Amino acid sequence: MITVIGTLKGGSGKSTLTFNLGVWLAMADADVQLIDADPQGTLSDVREVRVEEGFEPSIKVSGRESLNAESLSEHAESLIDVGTSDMDALRTAIGLCDRVVVPVPPSQADIWSTQRFIQLVKSVERDQPADIVGFINRGDTHHAVRETDETAAALVSLPDIRFLKPRLSQRTVFRRSFSEGLAVFELDPRGKGAKEFYSLAAVLYPHVLS
């Protein structure tokens, strides 16, 4: 399966999600490659940290040159991290993928951005429409803050995108683990961040668990 992790806005956490999913799939013995098609190169940077520290399993990160049908067909699972700073790469990735996963931070601005991103995905010529799924990323941890639930409710109501209930919260452990070249569940296996990630991964990759 070819999965694009994408949004129109920076700072949505797509590189962190791509990295964590890649490590998790590698641990599950899935044949997985990650493609860093974002000129910022964050995914490549964290992979270098992981290699330098000698963490296992290792993960394969390819560059923009792997955005073609032949390279993508060589692996059972491909995860593509791509941003709007390279619109050609973004459109190419959307044209080749099976689905687009959209991390949506809790704000009205991100709902508007998601609406525009959905239209962009739909504008790319494909044989079949892409499966677009969205979830709340970097949600508030304090129950008194309602913006996360309000954003989730708005996301449910958007057409042409399937809402995923599992959400990832704004937790320091995600930033800390990423900077150290570790997945969140490697740094803190019993923490809340790991539990949230497992719930999301199970929904995105049920076939890996069966």
Biotite code that builds the C-alpha atoms (Angstrom):
import biotite.structure as struc

atoms = struc.array([
    struc.Atom([0.000, 0.000, 0.000], chain_id="A", res_id=1, res_name="MET", atom_name="CA", element="C"),
    struc.Atom([1.251, 3.457, -0.925], chain_id="A", res_id=2, res_name="ILE", atom_name="CA", element="C"),
    struc.Atom([0.373, 6.075, 1.682], chain_id="A", res_id=3, res_name="THR", atom_name="CA", element="C"),
    struc.Atom([0.962, 9.804, 1.394], chain_id="A", res_id=4, res_name="VAL", atom_name="CA", element="C"),
    struc.Atom([1.151, 11.753, 4.660], chain_id="A", res_id=5, res_name="ILE", atom_name="CA", element="C"),
    struc.Atom([0.310, 15.283, 3.596], chain_id="A", res_id=6, res_name="GLY", atom_name="CA", element="C"),
    struc.Atom([-1.229, 18.668, 4.348], chain_id="A", res_id=7, res_name="THR", atom_name="CA", element="C"),
    struc.Atom([-1.024, 22.179, 2.987], chain_id="A", res_id=8, res_name="LEU", atom_name="CA", element="C"),
    struc.Atom([0.334, 23.624, 6.228], chain_id="A", res_id=9, res_name="LYS", atom_name="CA", element="C"),
    struc.Atom([3.700, 23.176, 7.850], chain_id="A", res_id=10, res_name="GLY", atom_name="CA", element="C"),
    struc.Atom([3.959, 22.113, 11.468], chain_id="A", res_id=11, res_name="GLY", atom_name="CA", element="C"),
    struc.Atom([1.194, 19.529, 11.253], chain_id="A", res_id=12, res_name="SER", atom_name="CA", element="C"),
    struc.Atom([3.452, 16.687, 12.435], chain_id="A", res_id=13, res_name="GLY", atom_name="CA", element="C"),
    struc.Atom([3.502, 14.708, 9.195], chain_id="A", res_id=14, res_name="LYS", atom_name="CA", element="C"),
    struc.Atom([7.222, 13.859, 9.343], chain_id="A", res_id=15, res_name="SER", atom_name="CA", element="C"),
    struc.Atom([6.898, 12.658, 12.944], chain_id="A", res_id=16, res_name="THR", atom_name="CA", element="C"),
    struc.Atom([3.927, 10.483, 12.002], chain_id="A", res_id=17, res_name="LEU", atom_name="CA", element="C"),
    struc.Atom([5.681, 9.077, 8.918], chain_id="A", res_id=18, res_name="THR", atom_name="CA", element="C"),
    struc.Atom([8.757, 8.174, 10.957], chain_id="A", res_id=19, res_name="PHE", atom_name="CA", element="C"),
    struc.Atom([6.790, 6.512, 13.763], chain_id="A", res_id=20, res_name="ASN", atom_name="CA", element="C"),
    struc.Atom([4.694, 4.492, 11.311], chain_id="A", res_id=21, res_name="LEU", atom_name="CA", element="C"),
    struc.Atom([7.832, 3.460, 9.440], chain_id="A", res_id=22, res_name="GLY", atom_name="CA", element="C"),
    struc.Atom([9.562, 2.169, 12.568], chain_id="A", res_id=23, res_name="VAL", atom_name="CA", element="C"),
    struc.Atom([6.395, 0.381, 13.697], chain_id="A", res_id=24, res_name="TRP", atom_name="CA", element="C"),
    struc.Atom([5.940, -1.325, 10.313], chain_id="A", res_id=25, res_name="LEU", atom_name="CA", element="C"),
    struc.Atom([9.604, -2.364, 10.297], chain_id="A", res_id=26, res_name="ALA", atom_name="CA", element="C"),
    struc.Atom([9.142, -3.904, 13.750], chain_id="A", res_id=27, res_name="MET", atom_name="CA", element="C"),
    struc.Atom([6.177, -5.822, 12.353], chain_id="A", res_id=28, res_name="ALA", atom_name="CA", element="C"),
    struc.Atom([8.488, -7.267, 9.663], chain_id="A", res_id=29, res_name="ASP", atom_name="CA", element="C"),
    struc.Atom([6.656, -5.389, 6.932], chain_id="A", res_id=30, res_name="ALA", atom_name="CA", element="C"),
    struc.Atom([8.570, -4.648, 3.735], chain_id="A", res_id=31, res_name="ASP", atom_name="CA", element="C"),
    struc.Atom([8.441, -0.871, 4.107], chain_id="A", res_id=32, res_name="VAL", atom_name="CA", element="C"),
    struc.Atom([10.216, 2.087, 2.550], chain_id="A", res_id=33, res_name="GLN", atom_name="CA", element="C"),
    struc.Atom([9.905, 5.742, 3.488], chain_id="A", res_id=34, res_name="LEU", atom_name="CA", element="C"),
    struc.Atom([10.209, 8.458, 0.870], chain_id="A", res_id=35, res_name="ILE", atom_name="CA", element="C"),
    struc.Atom([11.308, 11.925, 1.904], chain_id="A", res_id=36, res_name="ASP", atom_name="CA", element="C"),
    struc.Atom([9.968, 14.133, -0.897], chain_id="A", res_id=37, res_name="ALA", atom_name="CA", element="C"),
    struc.Atom([9.907, 17.261, 1.251], chain_id="A", res_id=38, res_name="ASP", atom_name="CA", element="C"),
    struc.Atom([12.787, 19.667, 0.507], chain_id="A", res_id=39, res_name="PRO", atom_name="CA", element="C"),
    struc.Atom([13.104, 20.330, 4.259], chain_id="A", res_id=40, res_name="GLN", atom_name="CA", element="C"),
    struc.Atom([14.469, 16.780, 4.580], chain_id="A", res_id=41, res_name="GLY", atom_name="CA", element="C"),
    struc.Atom([13.304, 16.265, 8.162], chain_id="A", res_id=42, res_name="THR", atom_name="CA", element="C"),
    struc.Atom([12.594, 12.586, 7.637], chain_id="A", res_id=43, res_name="LEU", atom_name="CA", element="C"),
    struc.Atom([16.083, 12.027, 6.221], chain_id="A", res_id=44, res_name="SER", atom_name="CA", element="C"),
    struc.Atom([17.579, 13.910, 9.174], chain_id="A", res_id=45, res_name="ASP", atom_name="CA", element="C"),
    struc.Atom([15.895, 11.732, 11.795], chain_id="A", res_id=46, res_name="VAL", atom_name="CA", element="C"),
    struc.Atom([16.887, 8.604, 9.899], chain_id="A", res_id=47, res_name="ARG", atom_name="CA", element="C"),
    struc.Atom([20.532, 9.747, 10.045], chain_id="A", res_id=48, res_name="GLU", atom_name="CA", element="C"),
    struc.Atom([20.243, 10.224, 13.809], chain_id="A", res_id=49, res_name="VAL", atom_name="CA", element="C"),
    struc.Atom([18.811, 6.717, 14.120], chain_id="A", res_id=50, res_name="ARG", atom_name="CA", element="C"),
    struc.Atom([21.662, 5.244, 12.085], chain_id="A", res_id=51, res_name="VAL", atom_name="CA", element="C"),
    struc.Atom([24.320, 7.137, 14.056], chain_id="A", res_id=52, res_name="GLU", atom_name="CA", element="C"),
    struc.Atom([22.876, 5.892, 17.337], chain_id="A", res_id=53, res_name="GLU", atom_name="CA", element="C"),
    struc.Atom([22.673, 2.312, 16.038], chain_id="A", res_id=54, res_name="GLY", atom_name="CA", element="C"),
    struc.Atom([18.992, 1.840, 16.802], chain_id="A", res_id=55, res_name="PHE", atom_name="CA", element="C"),
    struc.Atom([17.235, -1.210, 15.385], chain_id="A", res_id=56, res_name="GLU", atom_name="CA", element="C"),
    struc.Atom([15.321, -1.891, 13.272], chain_id="A", res_id=57, res_name="PRO", atom_name="CA", element="C"),
    struc.Atom([16.874, 0.302, 10.634], chain_id="A", res_id=58, res_name="SER", atom_name="CA", element="C"),
    struc.Atom([14.527, 2.057, 8.246], chain_id="A", res_id=59, res_name="ILE", atom_name="CA", element="C"),
    struc.Atom([14.976, 2.735, 4.554], chain_id="A", res_id=60, res_name="LYS", atom_name="CA", element="C"),
    struc.Atom([14.465, 6.364, 3.504], chain_id="A", res_id=61, res_name="VAL", atom_name="CA", element="C"),
    struc.Atom([14.599, 7.197, -0.199], chain_id="A", res_id=62, res_name="SER", atom_name="CA", element="C"),
    struc.Atom([14.492, 10.581, -1.872], chain_id="A", res_id=63, res_name="GLY", atom_name="CA", element="C"),
    struc.Atom([12.250, 12.241, -4.418], chain_id="A", res_id=64, res_name="ARG", atom_name="CA", element="C"),
    struc.Atom([13.770, 10.083, -7.179], chain_id="A", res_id=65, res_name="GLU", atom_name="CA", element="C"),
    struc.Atom([11.758, 7.113, -5.826], chain_id="A", res_id=66, res_name="SER", atom_name="CA", element="C"),
    struc.Atom([8.461, 8.799, -6.652], chain_id="A", res_id=67, res_name="LEU", atom_name="CA", element="C"),
    struc.Atom([7.703, 6.521, -9.566], chain_id="A", res_id=68, res_name="ASN", atom_name="CA", element="C"),
    struc.Atom([5.544, 3.449, -10.057], chain_id="A", res_id=69, res_name="ALA", atom_name="CA", element="C"),
    struc.Atom([8.479, 1.086, -10.522], chain_id="A", res_id=70, res_name="GLU", atom_name="CA", element="C"),
    struc.Atom([10.240, 2.026, -7.279], chain_id="A", res_id=71, res_name="SER", atom_name="CA", element="C"),
    struc.Atom([7.016, 2.046, -5.295], chain_id="A", res_id=72, res_name="LEU", atom_name="CA", element="C"),
    struc.Atom([6.031, -1.413, -6.546], chain_id="A", res_id=73, res_name="SER", atom_name="CA", element="C"),
    struc.Atom([9.213, -2.909, -5.074], chain_id="A", res_id=74, res_name="GLU", atom_name="CA", element="C"),
    struc.Atom([7.867, -2.692, -1.503], chain_id="A", res_id=75, res_name="HIS", atom_name="CA", element="C"),
    struc.Atom([4.711, -3.921, 0.185], chain_id="A", res_id=76, res_name="ALA", atom_name="CA", element="C"),
    struc.Atom([4.335, -0.655, 2.102], chain_id="A", res_id=77, res_name="GLU", atom_name="CA", element="C"),
    struc.Atom([5.491, 2.820, 1.129], chain_id="A", res_id=78, res_name="SER", atom_name="CA", element="C"),
    struc.Atom([5.121, 5.973, 3.221], chain_id="A", res_id=79, res_name="LEU", atom_name="CA", element="C"),
    struc.Atom([5.610, 9.301, 1.457], chain_id="A", res_id=80, res_name="ILE", atom_name="CA", element="C"),
    struc.Atom([6.320, 12.491, 3.401], chain_id="A", res_id=81, res_name="ASP", atom_name="CA", element="C"),
    struc.Atom([5.703, 15.434, 1.079], chain_id="A", res_id=82, res_name="VAL", atom_name="CA", element="C"),
    struc.Atom([4.889, 19.115, 1.518], chain_id="A", res_id=83, res_name="GLY", atom_name="CA", element="C"),
    struc.Atom([3.711, 22.054, -0.532], chain_id="A", res_id=84, res_name="THR", atom_name="CA", element="C"),
    struc.Atom([7.204, 23.478, -1.009], chain_id="A", res_id=85, res_name="SER", atom_name="CA", element="C"),
    struc.Atom([7.491, 21.022, -3.924], chain_id="A", res_id=86, res_name="ASP", atom_name="CA", element="C"),
    struc.Atom([4.082, 21.011, -5.602], chain_id="A", res_id=87, res_name="MET", atom_name="CA", element="C"),
    struc.Atom([5.267, 18.805, -8.467], chain_id="A", res_id=88, res_name="ASP", atom_name="CA", element="C"),
    struc.Atom([6.358, 16.118, -6.027], chain_id="A", res_id=89, res_name="ALA", atom_name="CA", element="C"),
    struc.Atom([3.120, 16.480, -4.080], chain_id="A", res_id=90, res_name="LEU", atom_name="CA", element="C"),
    struc.Atom([0.984, 16.015, -7.184], chain_id="A", res_id=91, res_name="ARG", atom_name="CA", element="C"),
    struc.Atom([3.110, 13.097, -8.361], chain_id="A", res_id=92, res_name="THR", atom_name="CA", element="C"),
    struc.Atom([2.778, 11.373, -4.989], chain_id="A", res_id=93, res_name="ALA", atom_name="CA", element="C"),
    struc.Atom([-0.982, 11.883, -4.928], chain_id="A", res_id=94, res_name="ILE", atom_name="CA", element="C"),
    struc.Atom([-1.242, 10.474, -8.429], chain_id="A", res_id=95, res_name="GLY", atom_name="CA", element="C"),
    struc.Atom([0.607, 7.300, -7.423], chain_id="A", res_id=96, res_name="LEU", atom_name="CA", element="C"),
    struc.Atom([-0.759, 6.606, -3.946], chain_id="A", res_id=97, res_name="CYS", atom_name="CA", element="C"),
    struc.Atom([-3.550, 4.389, -2.642], chain_id="A", res_id=98, res_name="ASP", atom_name="CA", element="C"),
    struc.Atom([-4.510, 6.780, 0.135], chain_id="A", res_id=99, res_name="ARG", atom_name="CA", element="C"),
    struc.Atom([-3.744, 10.159, 1.655], chain_id="A", res_id=100, res_name="VAL", atom_name="CA", element="C"),
    struc.Atom([-3.505, 10.514, 5.442], chain_id="A", res_id=101, res_name="VAL", atom_name="CA", element="C"),
    struc.Atom([-4.090, 14.056, 6.703], chain_id="A", res_id=102, res_name="VAL", atom_name="CA", element="C"),
    struc.Atom([-2.983, 15.016, 10.241], chain_id="A", res_id=103, res_name="PRO", atom_name="CA", element="C"),
    struc.Atom([-5.194, 17.915, 11.357], chain_id="A", res_id=104, res_name="VAL", atom_name="CA", element="C"),
    struc.Atom([-4.144, 20.103, 14.319], chain_id="A", res_id=105, res_name="PRO", atom_name="CA", element="C"),
    struc.Atom([-7.017, 21.538, 16.357], chain_id="A", res_id=106, res_name="PRO", atom_name="CA", element="C"),
    struc.Atom([-7.868, 24.924, 14.864], chain_id="A", res_id=107, res_name="SER", atom_name="CA", element="C"),
    struc.Atom([-10.364, 26.455, 12.473], chain_id="A", res_id=108, res_name="GLN", atom_name="CA", element="C"),
    struc.Atom([-7.488, 27.498, 10.230], chain_id="A", res_id=109, res_name="ALA", atom_name="CA", element="C"),
    struc.Atom([-6.448, 23.854, 9.890], chain_id="A", res_id=110, res_name="ASP", atom_name="CA", element="C"),
    struc.Atom([-10.001, 22.848, 8.964], chain_id="A", res_id=111, res_name="ILE", atom_name="CA", element="C"),
    struc.Atom([-9.980, 25.466, 6.203], chain_id="A", res_id=112, res_name="TRP", atom_name="CA", element="C"),
    struc.Atom([-6.570, 24.255, 5.076], chain_id="A", res_id=113, res_name="SER", atom_name="CA", element="C"),
    struc.Atom([-7.808, 20.650, 5.061], chain_id="A", res_id=114, res_name="THR", atom_name="CA", element="C"),
    struc.Atom([-10.751, 21.639, 2.870], chain_id="A", res_id=115, res_name="GLN", atom_name="CA", element="C"),
    struc.Atom([-8.374, 23.181, 0.353], chain_id="A", res_id=116, res_name="ARG", atom_name="CA", element="C"),
    struc.Atom([-6.085, 20.159, 0.507], chain_id="A", res_id=117, res_name="PHE", atom_name="CA", element="C"),
    struc.Atom([-8.978, 17.806, -0.235], chain_id="A", res_id=118, res_name="ILE", atom_name="CA", element="C"),
    struc.Atom([-9.774, 19.848, -3.335], chain_id="A", res_id=119, res_name="GLN", atom_name="CA", element="C"),
    struc.Atom([-6.123, 19.647, -4.384], chain_id="A", res_id=120, res_name="LEU", atom_name="CA", element="C"),
    struc.Atom([-6.105, 15.865, -4.002], chain_id="A", res_id=121, res_name="VAL", atom_name="CA", element="C"),
    struc.Atom([-9.312, 15.596, -6.026], chain_id="A", res_id=122, res_name="LYS", atom_name="CA", element="C"),
    struc.Atom([-7.830, 17.775, -8.788], chain_id="A", res_id=123, res_name="SER", atom_name="CA", element="C"),
    struc.Atom([-5.016, 15.297, -9.492], chain_id="A", res_id=124, res_name="VAL", atom_name="CA", element="C"),
    struc.Atom([-5.843, 13.032, -12.411], chain_id="A", res_id=125, res_name="GLU", atom_name="CA", element="C"),
    struc.Atom([-6.138, 9.390, -11.346], chain_id="A", res_id=126, res_name="ARG", atom_name="CA", element="C"),
    struc.Atom([-7.803, 6.205, -12.543], chain_id="A", res_id=127, res_name="ASP", atom_name="CA", element="C"),
    struc.Atom([-9.598, 5.860, -9.193], chain_id="A", res_id=128, res_name="GLN", atom_name="CA", element="C"),
    struc.Atom([-10.246, 8.528, -6.514], chain_id="A", res_id=129, res_name="PRO", atom_name="CA", element="C"),
    struc.Atom([-7.732, 8.470, -3.679], chain_id="A", res_id=130, res_name="ALA", atom_name="CA", element="C"),
    struc.Atom([-8.923, 7.351, -0.255], chain_id="A", res_id=131, res_name="ASP", atom_name="CA", element="C"),
    struc.Atom([-8.514, 10.440, 1.945], chain_id="A", res_id=132, res_name="ILE", atom_name="CA", element="C"),
    struc.Atom([-8.502, 9.937, 5.719], chain_id="A", res_id=133, res_name="VAL", atom_name="CA", element="C"),
    struc.Atom([-7.989, 12.502, 8.464], chain_id="A", res_id=134, res_name="GLY", atom_name="CA", element="C"),
    struc.Atom([-7.400, 12.486, 12.193], chain_id="A", res_id=135, res_name="PHE", atom_name="CA", element="C"),
    struc.Atom([-6.712, 14.988, 14.953], chain_id="A", res_id=136, res_name="ILE", atom_name="CA", element="C"),
    struc.Atom([-2.996, 15.468, 15.559], chain_id="A", res_id=137, res_name="ASN", atom_name="CA", element="C"),
    struc.Atom([-1.417, 17.502, 18.363], chain_id="A", res_id=138, res_name="ARG", atom_name="CA", element="C"),
    struc.Atom([-4.717, 17.644, 20.217], chain_id="A", res_id=139, res_name="GLY", atom_name="CA", element="C"),
    struc.Atom([-5.129, 19.337, 23.582], chain_id="A", res_id=140, res_name="ASP", atom_name="CA", element="C"),
    struc.Atom([-4.603, 17.131, 26.635], chain_id="A", res_id=141, res_name="THR", atom_name="CA", element="C"),
    struc.Atom([-6.671, 19.319, 28.969], chain_id="A", res_id=142, res_name="HIS", atom_name="CA", element="C"),
    struc.Atom([-10.344, 18.315, 28.955], chain_id="A", res_id=143, res_name="HIS", atom_name="CA", element="C"),
    struc.Atom([-11.463, 21.876, 29.620], chain_id="A", res_id=144, res_name="ALA", atom_name="CA", element="C"),
    struc.Atom([-10.099, 22.975, 26.239], chain_id="A", res_id=145, res_name="VAL", atom_name="CA", element="C"),
    struc.Atom([-12.853, 22.357, 23.696], chain_id="A", res_id=146, res_name="ARG", atom_name="CA", element="C"),
    struc.Atom([-11.051, 23.301, 20.487], chain_id="A", res_id=147, res_name="GLU", atom_name="CA", element="C"),
    struc.Atom([-9.857, 19.739, 19.828], chain_id="A", res_id=148, res_name="THR", atom_name="CA", element="C"),
    struc.Atom([-13.380, 18.293, 20.026], chain_id="A", res_id=149, res_name="ASP", atom_name="CA", element="C"),
    struc.Atom([-14.750, 21.170, 17.959], chain_id="A", res_id=150, res_name="GLU", atom_name="CA", element="C"),
    struc.Atom([-12.138, 20.560, 15.269], chain_id="A", res_id=151, res_name="THR", atom_name="CA", element="C"),
    struc.Atom([-12.932, 16.831, 15.311], chain_id="A", res_id=152, res_name="ALA", atom_name="CA", element="C"),
    struc.Atom([-16.635, 17.596, 14.869], chain_id="A", res_id=153, res_name="ALA", atom_name="CA", element="C"),
    struc.Atom([-15.855, 19.871, 11.935], chain_id="A", res_id=154, res_name="ALA", atom_name="CA", element="C"),
    struc.Atom([-13.579, 17.241, 10.386], chain_id="A", res_id=155, res_name="LEU", atom_name="CA", element="C"),
    struc.Atom([-16.362, 14.645, 10.606], chain_id="A", res_id=156, res_name="VAL", atom_name="CA", element="C"),
    struc.Atom([-18.635, 16.955, 8.616], chain_id="A", res_id=157, res_name="SER", atom_name="CA", element="C"),
    struc.Atom([-16.206, 17.559, 5.732], chain_id="A", res_id=158, res_name="LEU", atom_name="CA", element="C"),
    struc.Atom([-17.093, 15.769, 2.485], chain_id="A", res_id=159, res_name="PRO", atom_name="CA", element="C"),
    struc.Atom([-14.672, 13.455, 0.679], chain_id="A", res_id=160, res_name="ASP", atom_name="CA", element="C"),
    struc.Atom([-12.558, 12.661, 3.752], chain_id="A", res_id=161, res_name="ILE", atom_name="CA", element="C"),
    struc.Atom([-12.993, 9.753, 6.156], chain_id="A", res_id=162, res_name="ARG", atom_name="CA", element="C"),
    struc.Atom([-12.598, 10.639, 9.825], chain_id="A", res_id=163, res_name="PHE", atom_name="CA", element="C"),
    struc.Atom([-10.455, 8.405, 12.036], chain_id="A", res_id=164, res_name="LEU", atom_name="CA", element="C"),
    struc.Atom([-11.338, 8.493, 15.736], chain_id="A", res_id=165, res_name="LYS", atom_name="CA", element="C"),
    struc.Atom([-7.875, 7.785, 17.222], chain_id="A", res_id=166, res_name="PRO", atom_name="CA", element="C"),
    struc.Atom([-6.041, 11.026, 17.886], chain_id="A", res_id=167, res_name="ARG", atom_name="CA", element="C"),
    struc.Atom([-2.531, 12.015, 18.862], chain_id="A", res_id=168, res_name="LEU", atom_name="CA", element="C"),
    struc.Atom([-2.153, 14.629, 21.566], chain_id="A", res_id=169, res_name="SER", atom_name="CA", element="C"),
    struc.Atom([0.321, 17.464, 21.930], chain_id="A", res_id=170, res_name="GLN", atom_name="CA", element="C"),
    struc.Atom([2.852, 15.629, 24.087], chain_id="A", res_id=171, res_name="ARG", atom_name="CA", element="C"),
    struc.Atom([6.510, 16.433, 24.704], chain_id="A", res_id=172, res_name="THR", atom_name="CA", element="C"),
    struc.Atom([7.402, 12.762, 24.222], chain_id="A", res_id=173, res_name="VAL", atom_name="CA", element="C"),
    struc.Atom([6.672, 12.983, 20.479], chain_id="A", res_id=174, res_name="PHE", atom_name="CA", element="C"),
    struc.Atom([9.154, 15.829, 19.995], chain_id="A", res_id=175, res_name="ARG", atom_name="CA", element="C"),
    struc.Atom([11.743, 14.347, 22.348], chain_id="A", res_id=176, res_name="ARG", atom_name="CA", element="C"),
    struc.Atom([11.679, 10.866, 20.826], chain_id="A", res_id=177, res_name="SER", atom_name="CA", element="C"),
    struc.Atom([11.849, 12.239, 17.281], chain_id="A", res_id=178, res_name="PHE", atom_name="CA", element="C"),
    struc.Atom([14.899, 14.372, 18.072], chain_id="A", res_id=179, res_name="SER", atom_name="CA", element="C"),
    struc.Atom([16.649, 11.287, 19.481], chain_id="A", res_id=180, res_name="GLU", atom_name="CA", element="C"),
    struc.Atom([15.923, 9.109, 16.431], chain_id="A", res_id=181, res_name="GLY", atom_name="CA", element="C"),
    struc.Atom([13.396, 6.984, 18.291], chain_id="A", res_id=182, res_name="LEU", atom_name="CA", element="C"),
    struc.Atom([9.723, 6.247, 17.810], chain_id="A", res_id=183, res_name="ALA", atom_name="CA", element="C"),
    struc.Atom([7.506, 7.377, 20.653], chain_id="A", res_id=184, res_name="VAL", atom_name="CA", element="C"),
    struc.Atom([6.828, 3.771, 21.691], chain_id="A", res_id=185, res_name="PHE", atom_name="CA", element="C"),
    struc.Atom([10.561, 3.052, 21.855], chain_id="A", res_id=186, res_name="GLU", atom_name="CA", element="C"),
    struc.Atom([11.317, 5.962, 24.167], chain_id="A", res_id=187, res_name="LEU", atom_name="CA", element="C"),
    struc.Atom([8.310, 5.463, 26.447], chain_id="A", res_id=188, res_name="ASP", atom_name="CA", element="C"),
    struc.Atom([6.619, 2.113, 25.691], chain_id="A", res_id=189, res_name="PRO", atom_name="CA", element="C"),
    struc.Atom([4.009, 2.412, 28.454], chain_id="A", res_id=190, res_name="ARG", atom_name="CA", element="C"),
    struc.Atom([3.267, 6.106, 28.068], chain_id="A", res_id=191, res_name="GLY", atom_name="CA", element="C"),
    struc.Atom([0.096, 7.793, 26.872], chain_id="A", res_id=192, res_name="LYS", atom_name="CA", element="C"),
    struc.Atom([1.752, 8.849, 23.628], chain_id="A", res_id=193, res_name="GLY", atom_name="CA", element="C"),
    struc.Atom([2.596, 5.234, 22.767], chain_id="A", res_id=194, res_name="ALA", atom_name="CA", element="C"),
    struc.Atom([-0.962, 4.110, 23.512], chain_id="A", res_id=195, res_name="LYS", atom_name="CA", element="C"),
    struc.Atom([-2.374, 6.835, 21.289], chain_id="A", res_id=196, res_name="GLU", atom_name="CA", element="C"),
    struc.Atom([-0.011, 5.875, 18.480], chain_id="A", res_id=197, res_name="PHE", atom_name="CA", element="C"),
    struc.Atom([-0.895, 2.176, 18.745], chain_id="A", res_id=198, res_name="TYR", atom_name="CA", element="C"),
    struc.Atom([-4.595, 2.997, 18.411], chain_id="A", res_id=199, res_name="SER", atom_name="CA", element="C"),
    struc.Atom([-3.979, 5.024, 15.269], chain_id="A", res_id=200, res_name="LEU", atom_name="CA", element="C"),
    struc.Atom([-1.595, 2.462, 13.725], chain_id="A", res_id=201, res_name="ALA", atom_name="CA", element="C"),
    struc.Atom([-4.140, -0.328, 14.300], chain_id="A", res_id=202, res_name="ALA", atom_name="CA", element="C"),
    struc.Atom([-6.767, 1.624, 12.347], chain_id="A", res_id=203, res_name="VAL", atom_name="CA", element="C"),
    struc.Atom([-4.390, 2.545, 9.519], chain_id="A", res_id=204, res_name="LEU", atom_name="CA", element="C"),
    struc.Atom([-2.831, -0.920, 9.169], chain_id="A", res_id=205, res_name="TYR", atom_name="CA", element="C"),
    struc.Atom([-5.302, -3.601, 10.340], chain_id="A", res_id=206, res_name="PRO", atom_name="CA", element="C"),
    struc.Atom([-3.899, -6.045, 7.766], chain_id="A", res_id=207, res_name="HIS", atom_name="CA", element="C"),
    struc.Atom([-0.502, -5.913, 9.462], chain_id="A", res_id=208, res_name="VAL", atom_name="CA", element="C"),
    struc.Atom([-2.051, -7.111, 12.727], chain_id="A", res_id=209, res_name="LEU", atom_name="CA", element="C"),
    struc.Atom([-4.173, -9.916, 11.294], chain_id="A", res_id=210, res_name="SER", atom_name="CA", element="C"),
])
